Amino acid sequence: MKRLLQWAATVLLAFDWPLLAILLLMALLGMTVMHSAVGGTDWRFADQGRNFLLALGAMWIVALIPPPRLMRLAPWFYALGVVLLLGVEFFGQTSKGATRWLDLGFGRIQPSEMLKIAVPMMLAWYFHRHQGKIGFLDFIVAGVLLLIPFALIVMQPDLGTALLVFGAGFCVIYFGGLSFRLLVPIGLALALAVGTVTYYEDQICQPGVDWVVLHDYQKHRVCTLLNPGSDPLGKGFHTIQSMIAIGSGGVYGKGYMQGTQSHLDFIPERTTDFIFAVYAEEFGLYGGIMLLVLYGLLVLRGLTIALRAHTQFGRLLAGSMAMMFFVYVFVNVGMVTGVLPVVGVPLPFMSYGGTALLTLGIACGILMSIGRYRPVRR
Amino acid sequence: MFEFKKTTLHQKKRMALRVWVAGVFALLCFGGLVARLWYLQVDRYEGLAARADQNRIAVVPIPPRRGEILDRNGVVLARNYRDYTLEVVPAHVKDMDRMLDELSQLVYISPYQRRRFMLALNQSGRYARIMLRNNLNELEASWFAAHAYKFPGVELKARWVREYPEGESAAHVLGYVGRLSEQDMARLDEDGQLGNYRGTISIGKKGIEKTWEEALHGRTGVEEVEVTASGRPVRTLHRTDPVPGSDLVLSLDIGLQKVAEEQFKGKRGALVAIDPKTGEVLAFVSAPSFDPNLFTDGIDVDSWRELNESPDHPLINRPLYGTYPIGSTYKPFVALAALELGKRTATERIADPGYFELGGQRFRNAAGAVYGPTDLHKALVVSSDTYFFSLGPEIGVNALHDFSKQFGFGQITGIDLDGERRGVLPSTEWKRHAYKKPEQQRWYAGETVSVAVGQGYNAFTLLQLAQATSVLANGGVYMKPHLVSTVEDPRTGEAVRTVTRPSYTIKLKPEHLKSVRDAMVDVLRSGTARRAFAGATYQAAGKTGTAQVYSLRGARYRANEVDERLRDHALFMAYAPVENPRIALALIVENGGWGATVAAPIARKVFDYWLAPGRTPAAQAGEPAHPAAPDAPAEVGESPDAALRPEDAPPEEMPADAAYADAPGVGTPGAPSGRRR
């Protein structure tokens, strides 16, 4: 009887309470904004509610799995993900010019979503196994492990997801000890490249110029970011409209359900990628800062868990998960406010979408599992 | 498994540094975002807020006109009419009740419409458009237009509404459009078509309307208009015209269709008539029918219940969805198989003592008839079961399967309608896959005997029988059956034909074809259907059939003693004229009883109409006989045709009906066994 109670307590108290509190706040806020974004009652509102419940359920279940088991699963999970990605490459279903879905007979899945978790798990597993004797070669191996799924997702093409997978994987490598002597120059070079592209925008955005690595539509996105005015009713429309919506919200916002720009249909994808524009128009600068503070707390809580984790695997994975939230938010809000190109990255816990929410739920579950775990000392 | 190694202090320290760096980096980036928000919402607030106020360039979709559907002579079967509606955007209305009161002095708004509007108002967002009234007449519309300035937030809209002027006629061919549902939207979104459906309210749900949706719909246009603060358009900045949907010319002849439908008044059944030379479907009857106009604006609950729960199942597309054992109408094909496979010559006689015995089991002729010495000709003319019983084991079920398959039995014909069923063309392999238990998977010799007379496991759609008859009439040249013969671009008048050449040709010896054809001619001249075809001005060939619904286990079948729903199905297949066939058909009257007395007279009426001396073959069609004439218009090959019809997708909203379940019952295969209880 006592053991049963103990077991029940473990199962029920699997949560990391500060993290859960932040999540519930976000869910509440997300549903509130969704209600306005869909314009009253709509099936997407109810759907999103169901998605949240599913994500919470998944989080709870994952939180109950102890990290050693997660670690044992990592290589298999990773292998499965890569195989499914290859499946997409050869047998995938195409929609809107991109092949992202795989039909398994009983349902369709988007394997790239799974890699957001599988890649950091795999890399953390690798670094954990080789801890204490990590050399230069190990970083090469890790790089290859990261680049295979990254390349497959870029080929779909799905730059947004590829970016997130890369971000999550890169964080593991970073926490794993990639030398700052290497990182700083790369960072500087990148900054220089971005600066150059911005400066020479006029020349490289000419129609004839081929960007080799990027698809035409991706080039277009970058160019319209650099100069949204160049195509005000075409692709630049998104950025301009969302900037107008956000700016017109002012300090206090126009009030809940009162955003004219979003409700007059000016904001594209207003329930998914551009939901932040709806939020910022209605809740103003205060609302925006509040939301960013919440996200900041989420990231910091994740990093705290990483700091306190007892194993290398746990530290790396938790750190990576925390930073994945950061990448999500930064890329999304950056694109909606017009500082980053428009890539399809949703805003965590706010954007409509079941698969993305499920991934976030699992990520939180992993954080909780790591946060709770104390290895048995021998 | 893996030992969790004790962390060294060094490792932990190094990690801590990196976590701190990451945390600071993340917070700095968030700080950057806050700075950006500050820049937009504080520094640039005035400018952007002003732009938001002028930002009234609304992008308005202009839905295209849906293509019309015409019969082969240009009679309109589906068209669109303009309907004026009043829509309200609640956010722009100050006092809703007062507005409604004032508006109802201009335009009649019934208490019901008002209630419905208030209900919708409570359920929708403040910026949603809510329909207040539809079907405004011209006078009301112009009245409102003149007074529109008094009603901010109320808009006069015009929309296209689908209409089927012929009502119940050919309803199963045309299908219907209905309101765009959430599932439709999700599917369109996946196909990347959702943008093209902005502003469109209905989509093809069944029949031609569904399978040809892509061609019928057209391309949505866009208008960028400057609007006032209340959303009223002031001027147009830019406009991309919509591309109207293509018009579809059917091969169907609505006159012939109506003649055929007339014959099915008060009956349940199906008829398909095909032009053997082209594969064009001339008439396609499923009785009873329904009125597709009920569906266009959302069907009301009562009508739906009445249609869906009727024991006659008017919504089911019988020629495509009903599978039947086709009885004696299968015999001409079995006879041809016997000749082609060299199992029996046309002149060879066998004794018909009234039964055929196999392994101690006796298979009897219908109604206890005894025909004596019988050759192939006589066997077909008098419909001797014994002759064909004996052919069964000689040909063998698998050889028969391979032969009949070429005529399309038990195969998807690929007609351009959704919801087609495959049916069952039995073979030993089929039985192995169809059943789970080993003893059921075995093929018994006796089963071949009943298969040879079109009973047993055979379960074919009526379309398959009609198509097989058409292929037989056409000397083995298989033309794919189709309903849409031409797709016309309404702007350029460019017309594209759908099927122009045969799919394949079955190798058949002319003398074998002649033997079977001569016998089928005599069926109508002196055989089972002679009364129905007495005095015809043309020479037709055909075969009657009666399909068992209920086996009476030894007792003799007496039609008037059996419950109507358990009576046999009456079947008939025929083509005419024999020398140069212009029409081939198959029909079934469910629980009609005898094929000769019930089904054959219907075919006579249809042939009489189609082959009446006044109708010249050239005037009827004017299409080139195959092979395609050199100047034939561009051909639509298999691929675009197939792209329009997601064949493999299960038809949505298919009315569930146990009577048409897929698995053939073991006792009375293929028959509506669900009705036995």
Boltz contact constraints between the chains, C-beta under 6 A:
constraints:
  - contact:
      token1: [A, 39]
      token2: [B, 125]
      max_distance: 6.0
  - contact:
      token1: [A, 39]
      token2: [B, 127]
      max_distance: 6.0
  - contact:
      token1: [A, 39]
      token2: [B, 128]
      max_distance: 6.0
  - contact:
      token1: [A, 40]
      token2: [B, 124]
      max_distance: 6.0
  - contact:
      token1: [A, 40]
      token2: [B, 125]
      max_distance: 6.0
  - contact:
      token1: [A, 41]
      token2: [B, 123]
      max_distance: 6.0
  - contact:
      token1: [A, 43]
      token2: [B, 182]
      max_distance: 6.0
  - contact:
      token1: [A, 72]
      token2: [B, 1]
      max_distance: 6.0
  - contact:
      token1: [A, 95]
      token2: [B, 190]
      max_distance: 6.0
  - contact:
      token1: [A, 95]
      token2: [B, 192]
      max_distance: 6.0
  - contact:
      token1: [A, 96]
      token2: [B, 192]
      max_distance: 6.0
  - contact:
      token1: [A, 175]
      token2: [B, 18]
      max_distance: 6.0
  - contact:
      token1: [A, 244]
      token2: [B, 48]
      max_distance: 6.0
  - contact:
      token1: [A, 244]
      token2: [B, 51]
      max_distance: 6.0
  - contact:
      token1: [A, 244]
      token2: [B, 52]
      max_distance: 6.0
  - contact:
      token1: [A, 244]
      token2: [B, 55]
      max_distance: 6.0
  - contact:
      token1: [A, 246]
      token2: [B, 40]
      max_distance: 6.0
  - contact:
      token1: [A, 247]
      token2: [B, 40]
      max_distance: 6.0
  - contact:
      token1: [A, 247]
      token2: [B, 41]
      max_distance: 6.0
  - contact:
      token1: [A, 247]
      token2: [B, 44]
      max_distance: 6.0
  - contact:
      token1: [A, 247]
      token2: [B, 48]
      max_distance: 6.0
  - contact:
      token1: [A, 248]
      token2: [B, 48]
      max_distance: 6.0
  - contact:
      token1: [A, 248]
      token2: [B, 49]
      max_distance: 6.0
  - contact:
      token1: [A, 248]
      token2: [B, 52]
      max_distance: 6.0
  - contact:
      token1: [A, 249]
      token2: [B, 41]
      max_distance: 6.0
  - contact:
      token1: [A, 250]
      token2: [B, 41]
      max_distance: 6.0
  - contact:
      token1: [A, 250]
      token2: [B, 45]
      max_distance: 6.0
  - contact:
      token1: [A, 261]
      token2: [B, 52]
      max_distance: 6.0
  - contact:
      token1: [A, 263]
      token2: [B, 127]
      max_distance: 6.0
  - contact:
      token1: [A, 285]
      token2: [B, 37]
      max_distance: 6.0
  - contact:
      token1: [A, 285]
      token2: [B, 41]
      max_distance: 6.0
  - contact:
      token1: [A, 288]
      token2: [B, 37]
      max_distance: 6.0
  - contact:
      token1: [A, 289]
      token2: [B, 34]
      max_distance: 6.0
  - contact:
      token1: [A, 292]
      token2: [B, 30]
      max_distance: 6.0
  - contact:
      token1: [A, 292]
      token2: [B, 34]
      max_distance: 6.0
  - contact:
      token1: [A, 296]
      token2: [B, 30]
      max_distance: 6.0
  - contact:
      token1: [A, 299]
      token2: [B, 26]
      max_distance: 6.0
  - contact:
      token1: [A, 303]
      token2: [B, 19]
      max_distance: 6.0
  - contact:
      token1: [A, 303]
      token2: [B, 23]
      max_distance: 6.0
  - contact:
      token1: [A, 306]
      token2: [B, 19]
      max_distance: 6.0
  - contact:
      token1: [A, 307]
      token2: [B, 19]
      max_distance: 6.0
  - contact:
      token1: [A, 311]
      token2: [B, 4]
      max_distance: 6.0
  - contact:
      token1: [A, 315]
      token2: [B, 15]
      max_distance: 6.0
  - contact:
      token1: [A, 323]
      token2: [B, 22]
      max_distance: 6.0
  - contact:
      token1: [A, 326]
      token2: [B, 26]
      max_distance: 6.0
  - contact:
      token1: [A, 330]
      token2: [B, 29]
      max_distance: 6.0
  - contact:
      token1: [A, 333]
      token2: [B, 33]
      max_distance: 6.0
  - contact:
      token1: [A, 337]
      token2: [B, 36]
      max_distance: 6.0
  - contact:
      token1: [A, 339]
      token2: [B, 36]
      max_distance: 6.0
  - contact:
      token1: [A, 375]
      token2: [B, 4]
      max_distance: 6.0
